[in-house]
Amino acid sequence: MWQYRTTSAPADGNRGYRWGVRAARPGCMGVLGLVEPDAEGVRPSVRRGVQERRLRGLVGRLLAAGGVQAGRLRGVGVGDAADVSLDVLGRLPFVTKQDLWENYPDGFQVDDRIVCIHGSSGTGGRPTLISYTAHDVDVWASVMARALGGAGATSRSRIHNAYGYGLFTGGLGVHHGGMRLGATVIPLSGGMTERQVRLIADLRPDVLCCTPSYAVHLGEALRHNGVEPSFRVGVFGAEPWTDGMREQLRSLLGLTALDIYGLSEIIGPGVACESLDSQGMLNVAEDHFLVEAIDEQGNAVPDGTPGELVFTTLTKTGMPLLRYRSGDVATLAGPVEGSPRTLRRMSKVLGRRDDMLVVRGVNVFPTEIESVVLADPRVGPHYLIVEDRRARPELWVVVEGSSDGRLADDLTGALRERLGLTCKVVVAPDGTVPRTETGKARRLARWDEGQPPVAGLS
């Protein structure tokens, strides 16, 4: 079990659950931003029936296509879609990133009506290519429109989209969803910060979409140029971030900062997203993406217990996946009581299974360190965790902050209380920690030999 210390298919005949996705009418939204009320707000018992029919449809498609997943299903005694139900989901085989790598580039594709190909960023060592049919893109636009609507965007919104375009799913995912919603999308992509500042000043967008690290960089550039941000809300994802970062973003940009989650293997951004009424958790689009949380042995964990997220793509046609192990660790919960949204929720990602640090027998996720560091108002938004593996394992935490002589000692004490181990804290001058204009921020570095990954370590 994950140990984590927390502070805080074919047409089924049901309205809104047909094989083709019913488009939302631009500007037509229900209570609290429900873009598709009959999907987001349906009774859970009705949704469960839809999920089970779609699960059988998925298994039928996999068995008919042959290949790795069909072979594994037959290996556990599943020879017909009628053999499966939600009650036996935990007995079905997993798919892993390694499986996708070993069958690169298109060994998991089951439909040849492909209209586009996206890919992961390759942070695990190599990229993963994902094939999309027109139906898959339609689903993607639908769930992203729901996500943006839940964040308060409407057909009258201007969405400043600074996620990267290209193989990375972030930029085009937001673009599809914003257009489905009927909003105006400004497709800036990443980088070119000077141009972004100018267009924010000229067009006055009310929604910002980008990585949280780039939002910080953009906020600093706006402040430097004397431009007052016009944003009401920001939808930030593609890298883990904490409530401490949420406060930094609010202070810097004057907006409500919400989290969005996705992975290219499943669809891209829109798998889950925080809404204005979700109480800090993210609503999972579980009519399309069945979610589980499991322990290290592959067993389901109770709601509220950290576990690795596992996703099943119930409606995907190009490259559907059954029980894909994401590597991301989070907790699950039911819907907010009394909310019009009846979707299950997931917490912000607590860390990645392969990013967990083991220092002198203590398990630590980088986000635990961030939650302590950014809770101190004397610390700026840029920091770097260095795992020193040269001799006896040590953790360094490099922050930029005030010249207050007590800061390093105070952070050392706070980290010791939270983590149960002593970190070496270095307060460095502004500009010491590397910035990024594109891609994901580098929050963790491993030091095996040679020069330190950042100045100030010895």
DALINQUI-V22005 format. One record per pair of residues at least 12 apart in sequence whose ideal C-beta (glycine too) atoms are under 7 Angstrom apart, sorted by the first residue. I is the first residue (numbers start at 1). GAP is how many residues later the second one is. D is the distance in whole Angstrom. If there is no record, write none. Layout:
i->I gap->GAP d->D
i->I gap->GAP d->D
//
This chain:
i->1 gap->294 d->4
i->1 gap->300 d->6
i->1 gap->304 d->7
i->2 gap->293 d->6
i->2 gap->304 d->4
i->2 gap->305 d->6
i->2 gap->327 d->6
i->3 gap->360 d->6
i->4 gap->302 d->4
i->4 gap->346 d->5
i->4 gap->361 d->7
i->5 gap->363 d->7
i->5 gap->413 d->7
i->7 gap->364 d->7
i->8 gap->235 d->7
i->9 gap->44 d->6
i->9 gap->45 d->4
i->9 gap->48 d->2
i->9 gap->49 d->6
i->9 gap->305 d->6
i->9 gap->306 d->6
i->10 gap->47 d->5
i->12 gap->38 d->6
i->12 gap->41 d->5
i->14 gap->36 d->6
i->15 gap->23 d->5
i->16 gap->20 d->6
i->16 gap->22 d->3
i->16 gap->23 d->5
i->17 gap->22 d->7
i->17 gap->33 d->5
i->17 gap->270 d->7
i->21 gap->117 d->5
i->21 gap->118 d->6
i->21 gap->121 d->4
i->22 gap->14 d->7
i->23 gap->157 d->7
i->24 gap->12 d->6
i->24 gap->121 d->6
i->24 gap->156 d->7
i->24 gap->157 d->7
i->26 gap->129 d->4
i->26 gap->155 d->7
i->26 gap->156 d->2
i->27 gap->127 d->6
i->27 gap->128 d->4
i->27 gap->155 d->6
i->29 gap->120 d->6
i->29 gap->125 d->7
i->31 gap->309 d->5
i->32 gap->244 d->7
i->32 gap->245 d->5
i->32 gap->308 d->6
i->33 gap->116 d->4
i->33 gap->117 d->5
i->33 gap->119 d->6
i->33 gap->242 d->7
i->33 gap->243 d->7
i->34 gap->306 d->6
i->35 gap->110 d->5
i->35 gap->111 d->5
i->35 gap->114 d->4
i->35 gap->146 d->7
i->36 gap->106 d->7
i->36 gap->110 d->6
i->39 gap->248 d->5
i->40 gap->106 d->6
i->40 gap->301 d->5
i->40 gap->303 d->6
i->41 gap->299 d->5
i->41 gap->300 d->6
i->41 gap->301 d->6
i->42 gap->300 d->6
i->43 gap->299 d->7
i->44 gap->298 d->6
i->47 gap->240 d->6
i->48 gap->38 d->7
i->50 gap->237 d->6
i->51 gap->35 d->6
i->51 gap->236 d->7
i->51 gap->239 d->6
i->51 gap->263 d->6
i->52 gap->33 d->6
i->52 gap->34 d->5
i->54 gap->260 d->4
i->54 gap->261 d->6
i->55 gap->29 d->6
i->55 gap->31 d->6
i->55 gap->235 d->7
i->55 gap->257 d->7
i->55 gap->259 d->6
i->56 gap->25 d->4
i->56 gap->26 d->7
i->56 gap->28 d->6
i->58 gap->256 d->6
i->58 gap->262 d->6
i->58 gap->264 d->6
i->59 gap->14 d->7
i->59 gap->19 d->7
i->59 gap->22 d->4
i->59 gap->25 d->5
i->60 gap->21 d->4
i->61 gap->49 d->6
i->61 gap->259 d->6
i->62 gap->48 d->7
i->62 gap->258 d->7
i->62 gap->260 d->6
i->63 gap->18 d->7
i->65 gap->45 d->4
i->67 gap->40 d->7
i->67 gap->41 d->7
i->68 gap->31 d->6
i->68 gap->35 d->6
i->68 gap->39 d->7
i->68 gap->40 d->7
i->69 gap->26 d->7
i->69 gap->253 d->6
i->72 gap->21 d->4
i->73 gap->20 d->7
i->76 gap->15 d->6
i->76 gap->16 d->7
i->76 gap->17 d->6
i->90 gap->210 d->6
i->92 gap->230 d->6
i->92 gap->231 d->6
i->93 gap->230 d->7
i->94 gap->204 d->7
i->94 gap->229 d->5
i->94 gap->231 d->5
i->95 gap->226 d->5
i->95 gap->227 d->6
i->95 gap->228 d->6
i->95 gap->229 d->5
i->96 gap->229 d->5
i->97 gap->27 d->6
i->97 gap->31 d->7
i->97 gap->230 d->7
i->100 gap->28 d->5
i->100 gap->165 d->7
i->101 gap->25 d->6
i->101 gap->27 d->7
i->104 gap->25 d->7
i->105 gap->24 d->5
i->106 gap->23 d->7
i->106 gap->25 d->6
i->108 gap->211 d->5
i->109 gap->22 d->5
i->109 gap->209 d->6
i->109 gap->210 d->5
i->110 gap->209 d->7
i->110 gap->210 d->6
i->111 gap->22 d->6
i->111 gap->206 d->5
i->111 gap->207 d->5
i->113 gap->20 d->5
i->114 gap->17 d->5
i->114 gap->18 d->7
i->114 gap->19 d->6
i->114 gap->204 d->6
i->115 gap->17 d->6
i->115 gap->18 d->6
i->115 gap->19 d->5
i->115 gap->22 d->6
i->116 gap->16 d->5
i->116 gap->21 d->7
i->117 gap->12 d->6
i->117 gap->13 d->7
i->117 gap->14 d->5
i->118 gap->12 d->5
i->118 gap->14 d->7
i->118 gap->49 d->6
i->118 gap->51 d->5
i->118 gap->146 d->5
i->118 gap->150 d->7
i->119 gap->48 d->4
i->119 gap->145 d->6
i->120 gap->144 d->5
i->121 gap->47 d->6
i->121 gap->318 d->7
i->121 gap->319 d->7
i->123 gap->317 d->7
i->128 gap->136 d->7
i->128 gap->137 d->6
i->130 gap->134 d->5
i->130 gap->135 d->6
i->130 gap->189 d->6
i->131 gap->187 d->4
i->131 gap->188 d->5
i->132 gap->186 d->5
i->133 gap->184 d->5
i->133 gap->185 d->4
i->135 gap->182 d->5
i->136 gap->180 d->6
i->136 gap->181 d->6
i->136 gap->182 d->5
i->137 gap->39 d->7
i->139 gap->128 d->7
i->139 gap->149 d->6
i->139 gap->176 d->6
i->140 gap->33 d->6
i->140 gap->36 d->6
i->140 gap->127 d->5
i->140 gap->128 d->6
i->140 gap->130 d->6
i->141 gap->35 d->4
i->141 gap->36 d->6
i->141 gap->39 d->4
i->142 gap->38 d->6
i->143 gap->124 d->7
i->143 gap->127 d->4
i->143 gap->142 d->4
i->143 gap->145 d->6
i->144 gap->29 d->5
i->144 gap->30 d->6
i->144 gap->32 d->6
i->144 gap->33 d->2
i->144 gap->36 d->7
i->144 gap->125 d->6
i->144 gap->126 d->4
i->145 gap->32 d->5
i->145 gap->35 d->4
i->145 gap->36 d->4
i->146 gap->139 d->7
i->147 gap->30 d->6
i->147 gap->113 d->6
i->147 gap->123 d->5
i->147 gap->126 d->3
i->148 gap->29 d->5
i->148 gap->30 d->6
i->148 gap->33 d->5
i->148 gap->87 d->7
i->149 gap->32 d->6
i->150 gap->123 d->6
i->150 gap->125 d->3
i->150 gap->126 d->7
i->150 gap->133 d->7
i->151 gap->82 d->5
i->151 gap->84 d->5
i->151 gap->107 d->5
i->151 gap->122 d->7
i->151 gap->124 d->6
i->151 gap->125 d->7
i->152 gap->80 d->6
i->152 gap->81 d->5
i->152 gap->124 d->6
i->153 gap->28 d->6
i->153 gap->30 d->6
i->153 gap->54 d->5
i->154 gap->29 d->7
i->155 gap->26 d->6
i->155 gap->27 d->3
i->155 gap->28 d->6
i->157 gap->26 d->4
i->157 gap->49 d->5
i->157 gap->50 d->5
i->158 gap->26 d->5
i->158 gap->28 d->6
i->158 gap->45 d->6
i->158 gap->47 d->4
i->158 gap->48 d->6
i->158 gap->49 d->7
i->159 gap->15 d->7
i->159 gap->19 d->5
i->159 gap->24 d->5
i->159 gap->25 d->7
i->159 gap->26 d->5
i->159 gap->27 d->7
i->159 gap->46 d->6
i->159 gap->48 d->4
i->159 gap->50 d->6
i->160 gap->26 d->5
i->160 gap->28 d->6
i->160 gap->40 d->6
i->160 gap->45 d->4
i->160 gap->47 d->7
i->160 gap->48 d->5
i->160 gap->49 d->7
i->161 gap->13 d->5
i->161 gap->14 d->6
i->161 gap->24 d->6
i->161 gap->25 d->6
i->161 gap->26 d->5
i->161 gap->27 d->6
i->161 gap->48 d->5
i->162 gap->26 d->5
i->162 gap->27 d->7
i->162 gap->28 d->6
i->162 gap->34 d->6
i->162 gap->47 d->7
i->162 gap->48 d->4
i->162 gap->52 d->6
i->162 gap->56 d->7
i->163 gap->27 d->7
i->163 gap->46 d->6
i->163 gap->47 d->6
i->163 gap->75 d->7
i->164 gap->25 d->6
i->164 gap->26 d->4
i->164 gap->274 d->6
i->164 gap->275 d->7
i->165 gap->22 d->7
i->165 gap->24 d->5
i->169 gap->93 d->7
i->169 gap->95 d->5
i->169 gap->99 d->3
i->169 gap->100 d->6
i->170 gap->68 d->5
i->170 gap->99 d->6
i->171 gap->16 d->7
i->171 gap->18 d->6
i->173 gap->89 d->7
i->173 gap->95 d->4
i->173 gap->96 d->4
i->173 gap->97 d->6
i->174 gap->35 d->5
i->174 gap->95 d->6
i->175 gap->12 d->6
i->177 gap->93 d->6
i->186 gap->13 d->6
i->186 gap->17 d->6
i->186 gap->19 d->6
i->190 gap->24 d->6
i->190 gap->247 d->6
i->190 gap->248 d->4
i->190 gap->249 d->7
i->191 gap->246 d->4
i->191 gap->247 d->5
i->193 gap->24 d->7
i->193 gap->25 d->6
i->193 gap->28 d->5
i->193 gap->244 d->6
i->196 gap->22 d->6
i->197 gap->24 d->5
i->197 gap->25 d->6
i->197 gap->28 d->5
i->197 gap->30 d->6
i->200 gap->22 d->7
i->200 gap->27 d->6
i->200 gap->29 d->7
i->200 gap->30 d->7
i->201 gap->26 d->5
i->204 gap->26 d->4
i->205 gap->25 d->6
i->205 gap->26 d->7
i->206 gap->24 d->6
i->206 gap->25 d->6
i->206 gap->26 d->5
i->207 gap->24 d->7
i->207 gap->25 d->7
i->207 gap->26 d->6
i->207 gap->28 d->7
i->208 gap->23 d->5
i->208 gap->26 d->4
i->208 gap->47 d->7
i->209 gap->26 d->5
i->210 gap->26 d->7
i->211 gap->25 d->6
i->211 gap->27 d->5
i->211 gap->28 d->5
i->211 gap->229 d->6
i->211 gap->230 d->7
i->212 gap->24 d->4
i->212 gap->27 d->7
i->212 gap->29 d->4
i->212 gap->33 d->5
i->212 gap->37 d->6
i->213 gap->26 d->6
i->213 gap->223 d->6
i->213 gap->228 d->3
i->214 gap->223 d->7
i->215 gap->19 d->6
i->215 gap->21 d->6
i->215 gap->34 d->6
i->215 gap->38 d->7
i->216 gap->32 d->7
i->216 gap->33 d->7
i->216 gap->36 d->6
i->216 gap->165 d->4
i->217 gap->218 d->6
i->217 gap->220 d->6
i->219 gap->33 d->4
i->219 gap->34 d->5
i->229 gap->24 d->5
i->229 gap->25 d->6
i->231 gap->22 d->6
i->231 gap->23 d->7
i->231 gap->24 d->4
i->232 gap->23 d->6
i->232 gap->24 d->7
i->233 gap->22 d->6
i->233 gap->23 d->5
i->233 gap->25 d->6
i->234 gap->15 d->6
i->234 gap->19 d->6
i->234 gap->21 d->5
i->234 gap->23 d->5
i->234 gap->24 d->7
i->235 gap->23 d->5
i->235 gap->25 d->5
i->235 gap->38 d->7
i->236 gap->21 d->6
i->236 gap->23 d->6
i->236 gap->24 d->7
i->237 gap->22 d->6
i->237 gap->23 d->4
i->237 gap->24 d->6
i->237 gap->25 d->7
i->237 gap->32 d->6
i->238 gap->202 d->6
i->239 gap->201 d->5
i->239 gap->202 d->6
i->240 gap->109 d->5
i->240 gap->111 d->7
i->240 gap->127 d->5
i->242 gap->125 d->5
i->242 gap->128 d->5
i->242 gap->129 d->4
i->242 gap->132 d->6
i->243 gap->128 d->7
i->244 gap->126 d->6
i->244 gap->127 d->5
i->244 gap->130 d->3
i->244 gap->131 d->5
i->245 gap->125 d->7
i->245 gap->129 d->6
i->245 gap->136 d->7
i->248 gap->126 d->6
i->248 gap->133 d->5
i->258 gap->16 d->4
i->259 gap->15 d->5
i->259 gap->23 d->6
i->259 gap->89 d->5
i->260 gap->13 d->4
i->261 gap->12 d->7
i->261 gap->21 d->5
i->261 gap->88 d->7
i->263 gap->63 d->6
i->265 gap->56 d->6
i->265 gap->59 d->6
i->266 gap->23 d->6
i->266 gap->45 d->5
i->266 gap->47 d->6
i->266 gap->58 d->7
i->270 gap->15 d->7
i->271 gap->13 d->7
i->271 gap->14 d->6
i->271 gap->18 d->5
i->271 gap->40 d->7
i->272 gap->12 d->4
i->272 gap->13 d->7
i->272 gap->74 d->5
i->275 gap->66 d->7
i->277 gap->59 d->7
i->277 gap->62 d->6
i->277 gap->64 d->7
i->278 gap->58 d->6
i->278 gap->67 d->6
i->279 gap->57 d->5
i->281 gap->52 d->6
i->281 gap->64 d->4
i->281 gap->65 d->6
i->281 gap->66 d->6
i->282 gap->63 d->6
i->282 gap->64 d->5
i->283 gap->58 d->6
i->283 gap->60 d->4
i->283 gap->62 d->6
i->284 gap->59 d->6
i->284 gap->60 d->5
i->284 gap->61 d->7
i->284 gap->62 d->6
i->286 gap->57 d->6
i->286 gap->58 d->5
i->288 gap->26 d->6
i->288 gap->27 d->5
i->289 gap->22 d->5
i->289 gap->24 d->6
i->289 gap->25 d->7
i->290 gap->21 d->7
i->290 gap->22 d->4
i->290 gap->24 d->6
i->291 gap->18 d->6
i->291 gap->20 d->6
i->291 gap->41 d->7
i->291 gap->53 d->7
i->291 gap->55 d->7
i->292 gap->18 d->4
i->293 gap->14 d->3
i->293 gap->15 d->7
i->293 gap->16 d->6
i->293 gap->37 d->7
i->293 gap->38 d->7
i->293 gap->39 d->5
i->294 gap->13 d->5
i->294 gap->14 d->5
i->294 gap->16 d->6
i->295 gap->12 d->6
i->303 gap->29 d->5
i->303 gap->30 d->5
i->303 gap->31 d->7
i->304 gap->27 d->5
i->304 gap->29 d->6
i->305 gap->26 d->6
i->306 gap->23 d->5
i->306 gap->24 d->7
i->306 gap->25 d->5
i->306 gap->44 d->6
i->307 gap->22 d->7
i->308 gap->17 d->6
i->308 gap->18 d->7
i->308 gap->19 d->7
i->308 gap->20 d->7
i->308 gap->21 d->6
i->308 gap->45 d->6
i->309 gap->17 d->5
i->309 gap->19 d->5
i->309 gap->21 d->6
i->309 gap->37 d->7
i->310 gap->13 d->5
i->310 gap->14 d->7
i->310 gap->15 d->6
i->310 gap->16 d->7
i->311 gap->13 d->5
i->311 gap->15 d->6
i->327 gap->25 d->5
i->327 gap->26 d->5
i->327 gap->27 d->6
i->328 gap->21 d->5
i->328 gap->24 d->6
i->329 gap->20 d->7
i->329 gap->21 d->5
i->329 gap->22 d->5
i->329 gap->23 d->7
i->329 gap->24 d->6
i->330 gap->16 d->5
i->330 gap->17 d->5
i->330 gap->19 d->5
i->330 gap->20 d->6
i->331 gap->16 d->4
i->332 gap->12 d->6
i->332 gap->14 d->6
i->333 gap->12 d->5
i->350 gap->15 d->6
i->350 gap->17 d->6
i->351 gap->14 d->3
i->351 gap->15 d->6
i->351 gap->16 d->5
i->355 gap->89 d->7
i->357 gap->30 d->6
i->357 gap->38 d->7
i->359 gap->34 d->5
i->359 gap->36 d->5
i->359 gap->62 d->6
i->360 gap->33 d->6
i->360 gap->61 d->6
i->362 gap->57 d->6
i->362 gap->58 d->5
i->362 gap->59 d->5
i->364 gap->55 d->6
i->366 gap->19 d->5
i->366 gap->77 d->6
i->366 gap->78 d->5
i->368 gap->50 d->6
i->368 gap->51 d->6
i->369 gap->16 d->6
i->369 gap->28 d->6
i->369 gap->46 d->7
i->372 gap->42 d->5
i->372 gap->43 d->5
i->372 gap->46 d->5
i->373 gap->24 d->6
i->373 gap->26 d->6
i->373 gap->38 d->6
i->376 gap->34 d->7
i->376 gap->35 d->6
i->378 gap->23 d->5
i->378 gap->24 d->4
i->378 gap->26 d->6
i->378 gap->29 d->5
i->379 gap->20 d->5
i->379 gap->22 d->4
i->380 gap->20 d->4
i->380 gap->21 d->6
i->380 gap->50 d->7
i->382 gap->18 d->5
i->382 gap->51 d->4
i->382 gap->53 d->7
i->383 gap->14 d->7
i->383 gap->15 d->6
i->383 gap->16 d->5
i->383 gap->50 d->6
i->384 gap->14 d->5
i->384 gap->49 d->5
i->384 gap->59 d->7
i->384 gap->61 d->6
i->384 gap->70 d->6
i->385 gap->12 d->6
i->385 gap->58 d->6
i->385 gap->59 d->5
i->386 gap->12 d->7
i->386 gap->59 d->5
i->386 gap->61 d->5
i->386 gap->67 d->6
i->386 gap->68 d->7
i->386 gap->71 d->6
i->387 gap->57 d->7
i->387 gap->59 d->5
i->387 gap->60 d->7
i->388 gap->59 d->5
i->389 gap->57 d->6
i->389 gap->58 d->6
i->389 gap->59 d->5
i->390 gap->57 d->6
i->390 gap->58 d->7
i->390 gap->59 d->6
i->394 gap->30 d->6
i->395 gap->28 d->4
i->395 gap->29 d->7
i->396 gap->27 d->7
i->396 gap->28 d->5
i->396 gap->30 d->6
i->396 gap->61 d->6
i->397 gap->14 d->7
i->397 gap->18 d->7
i->397 gap->26 d->5
i->397 gap->28 d->5
i->398 gap->28 d->5
i->398 gap->30 d->5
i->398 gap->34 d->7
i->398 gap->35 d->6
i->398 gap->56 d->5
i->398 gap->58 d->6
i->399 gap->26 d->7
i->399 gap->28 d->6
i->400 gap->28 d->6
i->400 gap->30 d->5
i->400 gap->32 d->6
i->400 gap->33 d->6
i->401 gap->26 d->5
i->407 gap->20 d->5
i->408 gap->17 d->5
i->408 gap->19 d->5
i->411 gap->14 d->5
i->412 gap->13 d->5
i->426 gap->30 d->5
i->426 gap->31 d->7
i->428 gap->27 d->7
i->428 gap->28 d->5
i->432 gap->22 d->6
i->432 gap->23 d->6
i->432 gap->24 d->7
i->433 gap->21 d->7
//
